[in-house]
Amino acid sequence: MFIETEATPNPSAIKFLPGRALHLGDPVDIPSAEIADTVSPLAAAFFALEGVTRVLIGYDFIVVMLEDAAQWQKMKPIVLSVLMEGLILETPIVLQEGGGEEDAPVFDPADEHIVKQICALIDERVRPAVAMDGGDILFKGFDRGVVFLSMRGACAGCPSSTATLKGGIENMLRHLIPEVVEVRAAAF
């Protein structure tokens, strides 16, 4: 079995591509070992390793984040072996959806038509691009022109995530949806 790896814009995260489908649903962000125990036995195996802080499971990739990017030289072969062993032994990848961020978005029902436009653009244009970098993005809310988004996977805590939100996503949404005036990282 050959597993490719890709660097991400976040130096603390590496994207692992085993060359097959892993999870058919939306990406599952697992931000802690406690959540991994109930969501993904494979992610729990990663969290058993020293320094792992987050795991994102996508359709055909897994992103593992470490607390210190300098650890990757030592940890990359170890993470690869845990992944390979999990795939060979057919360890369950995802038991249930969600990694703790699945709360319903917050918005005024009168803005539902705007929210549908925002979500469609995020799903069609933003999520695929963010997934290429080992991340995911969730719509969390809309209030008086402000869109609230949550960055997950390699994008969570990435040094360039603010630039992605402001420079890329905000400009696109403001251009295509006049009611949008700003995009912010979700704090709820």
PyMOL commands that set and color helices and strands:
alter all, ss='L'
color gray80, all
select helices_A, chain A and resi 33-39+41-47+69-88+109-132+161-176
alter helices_A, ss='H'
color red, helices_A
select strands_A, chain A and resi 4-7+13-17+28-30+52-57+62-66+106-107+135-143+146-153+182-185
alter strands_A, ss='S'
color yellow, strands_A
deselect
rebuild
show_as cartoon
